[in-house]
Amino acid sequence: MVVCESLVRIFRTGTRARDGVEVQALQGLDLTVREGELLALVGASGSGKSTLLAILAGLDTPSAGTARVAGTDLGTLKGRARTVYRRRTVGTIQQQTAANLLPYLTARENVQLPMGYAGVPRRRRAERASGLLGLMGIAEAADRTPAMLSGGEQQRVAIAVALANEPRLLLADEPTGELDTATSEEIFDALHTANTELGTTVLIVTHDALVADQVSRTVRIRDGRTSAEVLRRPRVAGAGGLGGLGGAGGLGGLGGVDAVDGEQEYAVLDRVGRLQLPREFTESLGLADRVRLVLEADHIEVWPDRDQPRPDGVGE
């Protein structure tokens, strides 16, 4: 559903080109999202995740590299084609609940609105809007305006709005960022319902550990590149289970499965062989500037460079 290859996005500060400073928000990012997948994307502020989301939503264009959604090359979209893409292929949910809905329309009218722009026959709009609100568990709120709804109810209506035109991909930008824990669970359940009941591919940008921990795959972005993936599997108890394939604990044994909690973290190797090691690992061993690589029969070892001064004696 989503394929990003060596994706680059450069912004220039300043009003005149010769005075501006170039800032690379994305620096050769690679990402693949399978059709029908529910995936969480996490990263610190400034990591590039919001820039990526804007490109996938059709709101921005890559400076280099490629980004394809459902077979559409987003770098080549122009004018009418970009508008059609945004209306039919992708649906978006913003973090600020008030930004997703028009305050003077009811919940049903908000859901029906994008259908009109996409040319959905009028006779189908009310029926589909009611069905989506029911699927989100808020059918009783159909005739209420956003001011009459709680924050969680507003976000569930926003999900229904984003699903109105049957998009192939649903993008949710911090959908639980303004909500308490109990309400966040309701929003995740609504997104999960959209994924399982409608078959919609869902990509969630989140800092919410509750959400990130409930999806089968979490992709981490750092410095404009995908840096790690966390895959979650069912718990495995007892010797001889899946845990025998790899060691437990953090990134140890990148190819295995953690038998303790069914979770394994992988570092991401990009198309030119670059690898981002977790900062806590590099700082713990004092890895900087240059490391020594040793190729073994079935793995690669990364060692500190003993010829370089070690900070505070680390690694001695």
N, C-alpha and C positions, 0 to 999 in steps of 0.2 A: 504493500500500500504506500509506504514512504521509503524512498531511497535517496539519501544524500551522499554525495561523493566529493571529497576534497572541497567542501563548501567554505567559501570565504565571503565575509562582508566587511567592507572598509568604510568607515565614516570619516569625514573631514571636518574639523572644527574651524571656526572663523568664517567670515563672509566672503573673503577673497581667497582664491585657490593658493596664491603664493604665500599668504599669511597663515594658512591653516596647518593643522597638525593631523596626520593620519592616525586613526585608531582602528585596530583590527578587532572587531567584536567576535568574528568567527575566523579561525585560523586553520582551515583544512579539515573541517569536521566531517566525519563519516557516521552515518546512522541508517539502520534498516528497521522498519516496523512492518511486521507481517499483517496481512489482511485479517481482521477479526480480533486483533490483539488489544489488550488493555495494558498500557505501559505508563510508568511514572518517570518523569524527567526531573532530576534534581541538580542543584548547583548553587553556589554562593552568588551573591549579588555581583553583577559584572562578569559572570562566567560565559554569557552569550545565549542563555536559554530563551530569554524574551525576544532576542533578535531572531533566533531560529523559529520561534513560534510565529513571529510576524511574517517571515518568508513563507512558511507553510500555509498561513492564512491568506496569502495573496496580497498582503498589505505592504510588502517590501520585496526587493529583488536581490539576488546574489551579485556580488562583485566578481566572483569567479567560482568555478566548480559547478556542480549540477544539483538540483533538487527536483525530484519528481514525486508527484502524488497521484495515485491511480493512473499512472502512465502519462500524466501531463507534465511537461517540462516547464517549471515555473519561471525559469529564466527567459523564456521566449514569449511568455504571455503578454499580449498587448490589448489595450482598449476593451472592446466588447468581449473578447475571449476571457480576459481577466475577470470581468464582471460576472460572466456566466459561471466561471469556476467558483467564485466566492458565493454565488447564490445556490449552486447545485452540488458541488463536490465537497465542500468543507463547511462545518458549523463551528462557531466560536462562543466561548463563555469567558467573560472577563471577571477579574477578582472583585471589583467594586459592584455590588449587587445592583445599585441604582443605575449603573451604566448599561445594563443589559436590557432594561425595560423602559417603555415610554410611560411616564407617570399618569397620563390622562386616559390611558386605555385599560380595559379590564385584562385579566390574565388570558382569557380566551381570545380577545382582540389582539393582544400582543403576539400570541402564537399564530394567529391567522395572517398577520401583517406580511411576513416574508413570503408567504405562499402567493400573495397577489403579485409581488415583484417577479416571482418565478413562473407566473402564468398558470398556477393551479386553478382549475375550474372552481367558480364560487360555490357550487353545490357541494364540493368535497371539503372545503376549508373548515366549516364548523364541525363536521364529523371527525376529521383528522385532529383538529385542535382538542376536541373533547377526549378523543382516544389517547392522545399524548399526555394530557393533564391527568387522566386516569392512570396511565402507566407510571407516572411520576408520583402517584399517591396523593394528588391534590385536586381531584375532580370537584370537590365542594367549593374550591376557591375560584372557579371559572369566572364568576361575575364580580370579583373583587378587584379593585385597583391595587397597585403595588403598595400604596400607603396603608392599606388594610391588611397587609401580609407581613409575617415575620421575615427575618433575614434568610432563614432556611427555606421558607416557602417561596420567597423571591428567587432564590437560586434554582429551585426545582422548576419554577416557571421558565427561568432563563434556559435551562437544559431543554425543556420542551420547545422553546423558541428556536434554539440551535438545531433541533432535530426536525423542525417543521417541514423542510424540503428534502428530507431523506438523504442527508449527506453521507458520503462514504467514510469521511474522517471527521471526528469531533475533537476539537482542541479546547482544553480547559486550563485557563491561566490562574493558578492559585484559587481554585473554586471554593476552598474552605478557609481561606486566609482571614476572613472577618468573622468566623463562626466559632462557637464553643465546641467542645469535644462531641457531645451528644448529637448536635446538629450536623457536625462534620461527618459523622457516621451515616446520617440520613442522606447527605449529598453523595457520598461515595456509593451508597446502595443504589441511588438513582442512576449514577454513571454506570455502575455494574449492570443494572437492568437494561440500559440503552445498549450496552455491549452484548449481553447475552440474548435479550429478547429481540432486538432489531438487527443484530449482527454488525453494528457500527464499530469501526476501529476507533479506539479512544486513546488519546495522548494527553496525560495530565502533567502540567508543570506544577510542582508543589514543594514546599518546605515541611509539610505536615507528615511526620513520621507515621501517624496512624494510617494515612492513605498509602504512603510509599511501602509500608510493611505488608499491605494486603494485596498487592499485585504480584504476578508471577515474575515480572522482570522490571528492574529499575535501572535506568541509565543515568550515570553521573557525568556532568559536563564541568570541565575546568579549563580556564584560559582559552575558551573558544574551540575546544576539542572534546570529543567524548573520551573520558578517562577510565571509566570502570563500569561494569555491569554487575548487578546482583540478581542471581536467579534463585527462586524459592521453590522448593519441592516439599511434598508431604514429609512429616517426621518419620524417621526410620529408627527403630529401637533394636538393640541387641546386636551381637556380633554377627558378621556375615551379611549384614544388610548393605544398603548403598553406601553407608559410611565407610566401608572398607575400601572404596575407590579413592579416597583422599583423606588427608588429615583434617582435623577440626581446628577451628579458630582462625578467624580473619581471612587473610589472603593466602595462608599457608596451603600449598598444594592446589594451585590454580585450576587444575583440571578435575578436582574431586567434588564430593558432596559432603557437607557438614552433617554428621550423623546426630549431632546434638539438637539442632533446630531446623534442619532441612534447608539451610541457607548457605549459598556459596558466592563469594565475590570474585569477579574476574577483572583483570586489567584488559584494556582494549588496545589491540595492535592495529594501527591504521595501515593503509595500502602501501605506504613506503617504509614500513617497519618501525615507525615511531611508537614508543611505549611510555605512558605516564605512570610513574610509580607513585603510590600514596605518599603524601608529604610526611606523615608520621613515620613511615619506614625510612625515608631518606634522611630525615633529621635524626632519627635514632642511631643510624650508623654513620652519620656525618658524610653522606654521599653528596658530592657537589662537583660541578664542572666536568669531571671526567671519571669514568668507572672502568673496571676491567671485566671483560666478558670471557667466559669459558664455555665452549660448546661441548656438551656431553652427548651420549648416545640418544637420550630421550628428553633432555632439558637444557636450558641455558642458565648458567650461573652468573650473577652480577656481584662483583666484589668491589670494595673501596680501592681506590688507587693509592697504594702504599707509598708512592713516590711524592705524594702531595702532603703538605702539612695538615694534620688533623685538628679540627677545632676543639679546644679544651680536652685534647687527648682522646676524643671519642674514637672507638674502633681500634685503639692500641692494644 
